[in-house]
Structures are given as C-alpha cells and as structure tokens.
Amino acid sequence: MRLVIWDVQHGACAMVQHILGQYAGRLAMIDSGSADDWRPSTYITKALGRNRLDYLFITNADQDHMSDLQGLWNVGIYTPVLFRNTSYTGEQMRQIKRQSGPLSADAERYVSACSTFSLPVDEPFDLHMGGITATTFWNPYPTFTDTNNLSLVVFIKYANFKILFPGDLEKAGWQALLQRADFRAELAGTDILVASHHGRESGYCADIFNYFTPSAVVISDKPIEHETQKTVPDYRKVVRDQGVRVSTTMKDRHVLTTRRDGWIQFTVDNDSYTITTEYKG
C-alpha cells in the first residue's frame, strides 16, 4: 500500500493505492483539499494519468477538506463512490453551512452529492483495494449539528498497519464515539494518528489514548495559525518512546507535520512500513 498525506497547508488530502510490482491499482482519496500550487484534480489527471477516482472519503464538510471537490468534476474525473457521514441529508447540511454564509461551489457539489450517491456500490472498497480495508464511524445528526463533530472518522488498514483520519472531530465528538464498544475496539492497534482539526487544542482528546498508543502523529497544516500545532508537546507525550524512523533523514520522529516535512508517504508491505517525506525536516 502507498498512502500519501499531501501538503495542502491548512487543509486535508490523502491518497491511497495498492501497488503490485509496477502496477498501481484502484485509487482512493481522503478529502480533496488543495493548495495554491497543488490540486488533487491536476495531480490525478496529469501525474497519475487517470480520469477515475474509485473511492472518495469526505471527512469534514468544511472548505479546507474539499476545496478541489468541484475541480474533480470540472476536469472530468469519474468518482463513483463517496463515503460520508450519512446521518444527515444534503439539505440538512446546506442549512448548517448557510449559517456561515453562502455556500462555495465545492460545498454545493458536496450537498448535491449527498443526495445522488447512495449505497450499495458495485465494487465495495474492502473487496477491491488489494487487501486495503476501511472502517468508518460518525456521530449522528441532530445529536450534533456542527460540521466538526459530524466528521467522518476513517480507519485505513493494510496488513499490520492502521492509520486513523478523524477529520475535525472535537473533544465532545470523541467522547461520544468512545461510548461505543466497537469504536473503542477499533482504536486498538492504530499505528498512526492524523491529528484532528489540524492539531488544534479543540481536536485533542486525551481519553482516546487509553485504548491505543500511536507510533507517530501527523499534523496537516501550514505555519502556526488559529491555535494550530500548539498540541505538538501533548501528542509527543502519548506516542511510543521510539517514535518512527523517517527514511528520508534516518531520524526518529514522534510528530510529523506537512508544514515542516511537506508531503508524507507511508509505504506498507506485509511485515513493515517505511516513511518518506518531501523535505528533510
């Protein structure tokens, strides 16, 4: 498995593929955030030479998680499967988003997709991603009515590796999910945590670490802004003492950030995984 967390500054975008020799299989993407000089729609069509995105997960219905969503449609990328929190309708999300002002083109695309994408799908993720599996959780609407605590929480697993993408879940949302035995059980064995809410204190929940000890935490963000990344010392305390070895520098790390490291790639085989980064940190 090749999983890349892209540097989209204060946003989110990751891509997942099963790689067999020189063959790259189906493509999945977690969020469609973009940066001034990088867009997933351009990367998929130009760098990967693809016109199909097999699976799209939107973890959070805010602009920084889907700033290139309409862009996928604009360049003709066929996207047959959307994973989202299904407890709300498109119209209900439209009303939530309107509280902050007019909807962007990407938000309009998302609320429209809420009505047009439905299960079951012809090619389920767990059966068609070469052994990569996805497990999702969410809090229900209207128990929560804010986009952050309605985040889709995604566990991606391959062989002995597990990474957790929690969107912008805040402490109240974490606490609600921790009431579920199946969620607590799924936390066990998680290797990598992508920090919720780009490392903001509001996304940090100490109680989740009663159920797993990550080897490292990844923060997707640009230079410190809006109280982001002030939780780095907190995350540093809860990861394994040895951290992870980054092959780009051959240094052990506990918290990686797109601000410092650029894109962060995990290459997973049956027995182990390696981490490479765009920059030398």
SULWOZI-V60143 format. One record per pair of residues at least 12 apart in sequence whose ideal C-beta (glycine too) atoms are under 8 Angstrom apart, sorted by the first residue. I is the first residue (numbers start at 1). J is the second residue. D is the distance in Angstrom with one decimal. If there is no record, write none. Layout:
i=I j=J d=D
i=I j=J d=D
This chain:
i=1 j=16 d=6.7
i=1 j=17 d=7.2
i=1 j=18 d=5.8
i=1 j=19 d=7.0
i=1 j=130 d=7.7
i=1 j=131 d=7.9
i=1 j=132 d=5.4
i=1 j=158 d=4.0
i=1 j=159 d=7.7
i=1 j=161 d=7.3
i=1 j=266 d=7.6
i=1 j=267 d=7.5
i=1 j=268 d=4.3
i=2 j=16 d=7.4
i=2 j=17 d=5.2
i=2 j=19 d=5.2
i=2 j=24 d=7.7
i=2 j=265 d=6.7
i=2 j=266 d=7.5
i=2 j=267 d=5.6
i=2 j=268 d=7.8
i=3 j=15 d=7.2
i=3 j=16 d=4.9
i=3 j=156 d=6.8
i=3 j=163 d=6.8
i=3 j=265 d=7.1
i=3 j=266 d=4.5
i=3 j=268 d=7.2
i=4 j=263 d=5.7
i=4 j=264 d=7.2
i=4 j=265 d=4.7
i=4 j=266 d=7.7
i=5 j=194 d=7.0
i=5 j=218 d=5.8
i=5 j=220 d=6.2
i=5 j=258 d=6.8
i=5 j=263 d=6.6
i=5 j=264 d=4.6
i=5 j=265 d=7.7
i=6 j=33 d=7.7
i=6 j=38 d=6.8
i=6 j=40 d=7.3
i=6 j=258 d=7.5
i=6 j=263 d=5.2
i=7 j=35 d=6.7
i=7 j=38 d=7.3
i=7 j=220 d=7.7
i=7 j=258 d=4.0
i=7 j=259 d=7.9
i=7 j=261 d=8.0
i=7 j=262 d=4.9
i=7 j=263 d=5.1
i=7 j=278 d=6.7
i=8 j=33 d=4.0
i=8 j=34 d=5.7
i=8 j=35 d=4.7
i=8 j=38 d=6.8
i=8 j=64 d=7.8
i=8 j=67 d=7.8
i=8 j=220 d=7.0
i=8 j=258 d=7.4
i=9 j=35 d=5.1
i=9 j=221 d=7.0
i=9 j=222 d=3.5
i=9 j=258 d=7.4
i=9 j=259 d=8.0
i=10 j=64 d=5.7
i=10 j=198 d=6.0
i=10 j=221 d=5.4
i=10 j=222 d=4.9
i=10 j=225 d=6.5
i=10 j=226 d=7.8
i=10 j=228 d=7.2
i=11 j=31 d=7.6
i=11 j=33 d=3.0
i=11 j=34 d=6.8
i=11 j=35 d=7.1
i=11 j=64 d=4.0
i=11 j=65 d=6.6
i=11 j=67 d=6.2
i=11 j=220 d=6.9
i=12 j=30 d=7.3
i=12 j=31 d=4.0
i=12 j=33 d=4.7
i=12 j=59 d=6.9
i=12 j=60 d=7.4
i=12 j=64 d=6.6
i=12 j=65 d=4.9
i=12 j=165 d=7.9
i=12 j=167 d=7.7
i=12 j=198 d=7.7
i=12 j=220 d=5.3
i=13 j=29 d=6.9
i=13 j=30 d=7.3
i=13 j=31 d=5.1
i=13 j=32 d=6.0
i=13 j=33 d=4.3
i=13 j=34 d=7.0
i=13 j=40 d=5.5
i=13 j=68 d=7.7
i=14 j=29 d=7.0
i=14 j=30 d=4.4
i=14 j=31 d=6.9
i=14 j=165 d=6.9
i=14 j=194 d=7.8
i=15 j=27 d=6.5
i=15 j=28 d=7.1
i=15 j=29 d=5.2
i=15 j=30 d=7.7
i=15 j=40 d=7.4
i=16 j=28 d=4.4
i=16 j=29 d=7.4
i=16 j=30 d=7.2
i=16 j=129 d=7.6
i=16 j=132 d=6.4
i=16 j=156 d=6.1
i=18 j=129 d=5.6
i=18 j=130 d=2.9
i=18 j=131 d=6.7
i=18 j=132 d=5.6
i=18 j=158 d=7.8
i=20 j=130 d=6.7
i=24 j=48 d=7.6
i=25 j=129 d=7.0
i=25 j=130 d=5.1
i=26 j=54 d=4.1
i=26 j=55 d=7.2
i=26 j=123 d=7.9
i=26 j=128 d=5.9
i=26 j=129 d=5.8
i=26 j=130 d=7.6
i=27 j=44 d=7.2
i=27 j=48 d=7.1
i=27 j=50 d=6.3
i=27 j=52 d=7.3
i=27 j=53 d=5.7
i=27 j=54 d=5.4
i=27 j=55 d=7.6
i=28 j=53 d=7.8
i=28 j=54 d=6.2
i=28 j=55 d=4.0
i=28 j=56 d=7.5
i=28 j=57 d=7.2
i=28 j=125 d=7.0
i=28 j=129 d=6.7
i=28 j=132 d=7.7
i=28 j=134 d=7.7
i=29 j=53 d=5.8
i=29 j=55 d=7.3
i=29 j=56 d=5.4
i=29 j=57 d=7.1
i=30 j=57 d=4.5
i=30 j=59 d=6.5
i=30 j=154 d=6.1
i=30 j=156 d=7.6
i=30 j=165 d=5.4
i=31 j=57 d=6.9
i=31 j=58 d=6.3
i=31 j=59 d=5.7
i=31 j=60 d=7.3
i=31 j=65 d=4.4
i=31 j=66 d=6.6
i=31 j=165 d=7.9
i=32 j=56 d=7.0
i=32 j=58 d=7.3
i=32 j=65 d=7.3
i=32 j=66 d=5.0
i=32 j=67 d=7.0
i=32 j=68 d=4.7
i=32 j=69 d=4.7
i=32 j=71 d=7.6
i=32 j=72 d=6.5
i=32 j=106 d=7.7
i=33 j=64 d=5.5
i=33 j=65 d=5.6
i=33 j=66 d=7.0
i=33 j=67 d=5.4
i=33 j=68 d=7.0
i=34 j=67 d=4.7
i=34 j=68 d=4.0
i=34 j=71 d=7.2
i=39 j=68 d=4.8
i=39 j=71 d=5.8
i=40 j=68 d=5.2
i=40 j=71 d=7.5
i=40 j=72 d=7.3
i=41 j=68 d=5.3
i=41 j=71 d=3.9
i=41 j=72 d=5.1
i=41 j=74 d=7.0
i=41 j=75 d=4.9
i=41 j=77 d=6.2
i=42 j=71 d=7.9
i=42 j=75 d=7.6
i=44 j=72 d=7.8
i=44 j=77 d=5.9
i=45 j=75 d=5.4
i=45 j=77 d=6.8
i=50 j=77 d=7.5
i=51 j=76 d=6.0
i=51 j=77 d=5.8
i=51 j=78 d=6.3
i=52 j=77 d=6.7
i=52 j=78 d=4.7
i=52 j=79 d=7.6
i=52 j=80 d=7.9
i=53 j=72 d=6.5
i=53 j=77 d=5.3
i=53 j=78 d=7.3
i=53 j=79 d=4.6
i=54 j=79 d=8.0
i=54 j=80 d=7.0
i=54 j=81 d=6.7
i=54 j=123 d=7.4
i=54 j=128 d=7.5
i=55 j=81 d=4.8
i=55 j=83 d=6.9
i=55 j=125 d=5.4
i=55 j=129 d=7.6
i=55 j=134 d=7.9
i=56 j=72 d=7.8
i=56 j=79 d=5.2
i=56 j=81 d=6.8
i=56 j=82 d=5.2
i=56 j=83 d=7.0
i=57 j=82 d=7.9
i=57 j=83 d=4.3
i=57 j=84 d=7.6
i=57 j=134 d=7.5
i=57 j=136 d=7.7
i=57 j=152 d=6.4
i=57 j=154 d=5.4
i=57 j=165 d=7.6
i=58 j=82 d=6.8
i=58 j=83 d=7.3
i=58 j=84 d=5.1
i=58 j=110 d=6.4
i=58 j=152 d=6.7
i=59 j=151 d=5.3
i=59 j=152 d=4.6
i=59 j=153 d=7.3
i=59 j=154 d=6.2
i=59 j=165 d=5.8
i=59 j=166 d=7.3
i=59 j=167 d=3.3
i=59 j=168 d=7.5
i=60 j=147 d=6.0
i=60 j=148 d=6.8
i=60 j=151 d=4.8
i=60 j=152 d=7.5
i=60 j=167 d=4.0
i=60 j=168 d=4.5
i=61 j=84 d=7.9
i=61 j=93 d=5.7
i=61 j=96 d=7.6
i=61 j=97 d=6.9
i=61 j=107 d=7.2
i=61 j=110 d=6.0
i=61 j=147 d=4.8
i=61 j=150 d=7.2
i=62 j=147 d=5.3
i=62 j=148 d=7.8
i=62 j=168 d=6.7
i=63 j=104 d=5.8
i=63 j=106 d=6.4
i=63 j=107 d=6.8
i=64 j=198 d=8.0
i=65 j=167 d=7.1
i=65 j=168 d=7.5
i=66 j=106 d=4.8
i=66 j=107 d=7.3
i=66 j=109 d=7.8
i=66 j=110 d=5.8
i=67 j=106 d=5.9
i=68 j=106 d=7.3
i=69 j=106 d=4.2
i=69 j=109 d=5.0
i=69 j=110 d=6.0
i=70 j=105 d=4.5
i=70 j=106 d=4.9
i=70 j=108 d=7.6
i=70 j=109 d=4.6
i=71 j=106 d=8.0
i=73 j=109 d=6.4
i=80 j=121 d=7.0
i=80 j=122 d=7.5
i=80 j=123 d=7.8
i=81 j=117 d=7.3
i=81 j=121 d=5.0
i=81 j=123 d=7.6
i=81 j=125 d=7.2
i=82 j=113 d=5.5
i=82 j=117 d=4.2
i=83 j=125 d=7.8
i=83 j=134 d=7.3
i=83 j=136 d=6.1
i=83 j=152 d=6.5
i=83 j=154 d=7.3
i=84 j=113 d=7.9
i=84 j=114 d=6.7
i=84 j=117 d=7.9
i=84 j=152 d=5.7
i=85 j=138 d=3.9
i=85 j=139 d=7.7
i=85 j=141 d=7.5
i=85 j=150 d=5.3
i=85 j=151 d=7.2
i=85 j=152 d=4.9
i=86 j=138 d=7.8
i=87 j=138 d=6.4
i=87 j=139 d=7.7
i=87 j=140 d=4.1
i=87 j=141 d=4.6
i=87 j=150 d=7.5
i=88 j=114 d=7.5
i=88 j=141 d=3.9
i=88 j=150 d=6.7
i=89 j=114 d=6.3
i=89 j=115 d=7.1
i=90 j=110 d=7.9
i=90 j=111 d=4.1
i=90 j=112 d=6.3
i=90 j=113 d=7.4
i=90 j=114 d=3.4
i=90 j=115 d=4.4
i=91 j=111 d=7.3
i=91 j=115 d=7.9
i=92 j=141 d=6.2
i=93 j=110 d=7.3
i=93 j=111 d=5.2
i=93 j=114 d=6.2
i=93 j=147 d=8.0
i=94 j=111 d=4.6
i=96 j=145 d=6.4
i=96 j=146 d=7.3
i=96 j=147 d=6.3
i=97 j=111 d=7.2
i=97 j=147 d=7.5
i=131 j=158 d=6.1
i=131 j=159 d=7.3
i=132 j=156 d=6.6
i=132 j=157 d=7.1
i=132 j=158 d=4.7
i=133 j=156 d=7.6
i=133 j=157 d=4.9
i=133 j=158 d=7.5
i=134 j=154 d=6.1
i=134 j=155 d=6.9
i=134 j=156 d=5.7
i=134 j=157 d=7.6
i=135 j=154 d=7.5
i=135 j=155 d=4.4
i=135 j=157 d=7.2
i=135 j=186 d=5.8
i=136 j=152 d=5.8
i=136 j=153 d=6.5
i=136 j=154 d=5.4
i=136 j=155 d=7.6
i=137 j=152 d=7.8
i=137 j=153 d=4.5
i=137 j=177 d=5.8
i=137 j=180 d=7.3
i=137 j=182 d=7.9
i=137 j=183 d=5.3
i=137 j=186 d=7.3
i=138 j=150 d=6.7
i=138 j=151 d=7.0
i=138 j=152 d=5.2
i=138 j=153 d=6.4
i=139 j=151 d=8.0
i=139 j=173 d=5.3
i=139 j=176 d=5.1
i=139 j=177 d=6.5
i=143 j=176 d=7.2
i=144 j=172 d=7.6
i=144 j=173 d=6.5
i=144 j=176 d=7.5
i=147 j=168 d=7.2
i=148 j=167 d=7.5
i=148 j=168 d=4.2
i=148 j=169 d=6.5
i=148 j=170 d=5.0
i=148 j=173 d=6.8
i=148 j=197 d=6.7
i=148 j=202 d=7.8
i=148 j=203 d=7.9
i=149 j=169 d=6.4
i=149 j=170 d=5.6
i=149 j=172 d=5.8
i=149 j=173 d=3.5
i=149 j=176 d=7.5
i=150 j=173 d=7.8
i=151 j=166 d=6.3
i=151 j=167 d=2.9
i=151 j=168 d=5.3
i=151 j=169 d=4.6
i=151 j=173 d=6.7
i=151 j=196 d=7.7
i=152 j=167 d=5.9
i=153 j=165 d=7.2
i=153 j=166 d=4.8
i=153 j=167 d=6.5
i=153 j=169 d=6.4
i=153 j=177 d=6.8
i=153 j=183 d=7.9
i=154 j=166 d=7.9
i=154 j=167 d=8.0
i=155 j=186 d=5.7
i=155 j=190 d=7.1
i=158 j=268 d=5.1
i=159 j=268 d=6.1
i=159 j=269 d=7.0
i=159 j=270 d=4.8
i=159 j=271 d=7.3
i=160 j=270 d=7.8
i=160 j=271 d=7.3
i=161 j=191 d=5.6
i=161 j=192 d=7.9
i=161 j=266 d=7.3
i=161 j=268 d=4.6
i=161 j=273 d=5.1
i=162 j=189 d=5.6
i=162 j=190 d=4.9
i=162 j=191 d=5.5
i=162 j=192 d=7.6
i=163 j=190 d=7.2
i=163 j=191 d=6.4
i=163 j=192 d=4.2
i=163 j=193 d=7.7
i=163 j=194 d=6.9
i=163 j=266 d=7.1
i=164 j=187 d=7.6
i=164 j=190 d=5.0
i=164 j=192 d=7.1
i=164 j=193 d=5.2
i=164 j=194 d=6.5
i=165 j=194 d=4.9
i=166 j=193 d=7.8
i=166 j=194 d=6.9
i=166 j=196 d=4.4
i=166 j=203 d=7.5
i=167 j=196 d=6.8
i=168 j=196 d=6.1
i=168 j=197 d=4.4
i=168 j=198 d=7.6
i=168 j=203 d=6.4
i=169 j=196 d=4.7
i=169 j=197 d=7.2
i=169 j=203 d=6.3
i=170 j=196 d=7.3
i=170 j=197 d=6.6
i=170 j=202 d=4.9
i=170 j=203 d=5.8
i=171 j=202 d=6.8
i=171 j=203 d=7.6
i=171 j=204 d=7.2
i=171 j=205 d=4.8
i=174 j=196 d=7.6
i=174 j=205 d=3.7
i=174 j=207 d=7.0
i=174 j=208 d=5.9
i=175 j=205 d=6.8
i=175 j=207 d=6.9
i=178 j=207 d=6.1
i=178 j=208 d=6.9
i=184 j=211 d=5.3
i=187 j=208 d=6.2
i=187 j=211 d=4.0
i=187 j=212 d=4.7
i=188 j=211 d=5.9
i=188 j=212 d=5.5
i=189 j=212 d=6.5
i=190 j=212 d=4.6
i=190 j=214 d=5.9
i=191 j=214 d=6.4
i=191 j=215 d=5.0
i=191 j=216 d=7.8
i=191 j=273 d=7.6
i=192 j=214 d=6.1
i=192 j=215 d=6.6
i=192 j=216 d=5.7
i=192 j=217 d=7.4
i=192 j=218 d=6.3
i=192 j=266 d=7.1
i=193 j=214 d=4.5
i=193 j=216 d=7.8
i=193 j=217 d=4.9
i=193 j=218 d=7.3
i=193 j=235 d=7.7
i=194 j=217 d=7.6
i=194 j=218 d=4.9
i=194 j=219 d=7.8
i=194 j=220 d=6.7
i=195 j=217 d=5.4
i=195 j=218 d=6.7
i=195 j=219 d=4.6
i=195 j=220 d=7.7
i=195 j=231 d=6.9
i=195 j=235 d=6.4
i=197 j=228 d=7.9
i=198 j=219 d=6.4
i=198 j=220 d=5.9
i=198 j=221 d=4.2
i=198 j=228 d=4.9
i=198 j=229 d=7.7
i=199 j=219 d=4.0
i=199 j=221 d=5.8
i=199 j=228 d=4.9
i=199 j=229 d=4.4
i=199 j=230 d=7.4
i=199 j=231 d=5.3
i=199 j=232 d=6.9
i=199 j=235 d=7.8
i=199 j=257 d=7.6
i=200 j=226 d=6.8
i=200 j=227 d=5.4
i=200 j=228 d=5.3
i=200 j=230 d=7.8
i=200 j=231 d=7.2
i=201 j=227 d=6.0
i=201 j=230 d=6.1
i=201 j=231 d=5.6
i=202 j=227 d=7.9
i=203 j=231 d=7.8
i=204 j=231 d=4.8
i=204 j=234 d=5.8
i=204 j=235 d=7.6
i=206 j=234 d=7.7
i=206 j=238 d=7.5
i=209 j=238 d=4.5
i=213 j=238 d=6.8
i=213 j=239 d=6.9
i=213 j=240 d=5.6
i=214 j=238 d=7.2
i=214 j=239 d=5.2
i=214 j=240 d=7.2
i=215 j=239 d=6.3
i=215 j=240 d=5.1
i=215 j=242 d=7.8
i=215 j=243 d=6.6
i=215 j=244 d=5.0
i=216 j=239 d=5.8
i=216 j=243 d=5.9
i=216 j=244 d=4.4
i=216 j=253 d=6.3
i=216 j=254 d=5.9
i=216 j=255 d=6.8
i=216 j=256 d=6.2
i=216 j=275 d=7.9
i=217 j=235 d=4.2
i=217 j=239 d=6.1
i=217 j=254 d=7.2
i=217 j=255 d=5.0
i=217 j=256 d=7.5
i=218 j=255 d=7.8
i=218 j=256 d=5.0
i=218 j=257 d=7.3
i=218 j=258 d=7.8
i=218 j=264 d=6.0
i=219 j=232 d=7.3
i=219 j=235 d=7.9
i=219 j=255 d=6.6
i=219 j=256 d=7.3
i=219 j=257 d=4.4
i=219 j=258 d=7.2
i=219 j=259 d=7.6
i=220 j=257 d=7.7
i=220 j=258 d=5.0
i=221 j=257 d=6.5
i=221 j=258 d=6.5
i=221 j=259 d=5.8
i=222 j=258 d=7.7
i=222 j=259 d=5.8
i=223 j=259 d=5.9
i=224 j=259 d=7.8
i=229 j=257 d=6.7
i=229 j=259 d=7.4
i=232 j=255 d=5.2
i=232 j=257 d=7.8
i=235 j=254 d=7.5
i=235 j=255 d=5.3
i=236 j=254 d=5.0
i=236 j=255 d=5.7
i=239 j=254 d=4.7
i=239 j=255 d=7.4
i=244 j=275 d=5.8
i=245 j=275 d=7.3
i=246 j=261 d=7.9
i=246 j=275 d=5.0
i=246 j=276 d=7.2
i=246 j=277 d=6.0
i=246 j=281 d=7.2
i=247 j=274 d=5.1
i=247 j=275 d=6.3
i=247 j=276 d=5.4
i=248 j=275 d=7.8
i=248 j=276 d=5.1
i=248 j=277 d=4.7
i=248 j=279 d=7.9
i=248 j=280 d=6.0
i=248 j=281 d=7.6
i=249 j=277 d=7.6
i=249 j=280 d=5.3
i=249 j=281 d=5.9
i=251 j=281 d=7.3
i=253 j=281 d=7.4
i=256 j=275 d=7.6
i=256 j=277 d=7.1
i=256 j=281 d=7.9
i=260 j=279 d=7.0
i=260 j=281 d=5.3
i=261 j=277 d=4.0
i=261 j=278 d=6.5
i=261 j=279 d=5.5
i=261 j=281 d=5.3
i=262 j=277 d=6.0
i=262 j=278 d=2.7
i=262 j=279 d=4.4
i=263 j=277 d=7.0
i=263 j=278 d=4.5
i=264 j=276 d=7.8
i=264 j=277 d=5.4
i=264 j=278 d=7.7
i=265 j=277 d=7.4
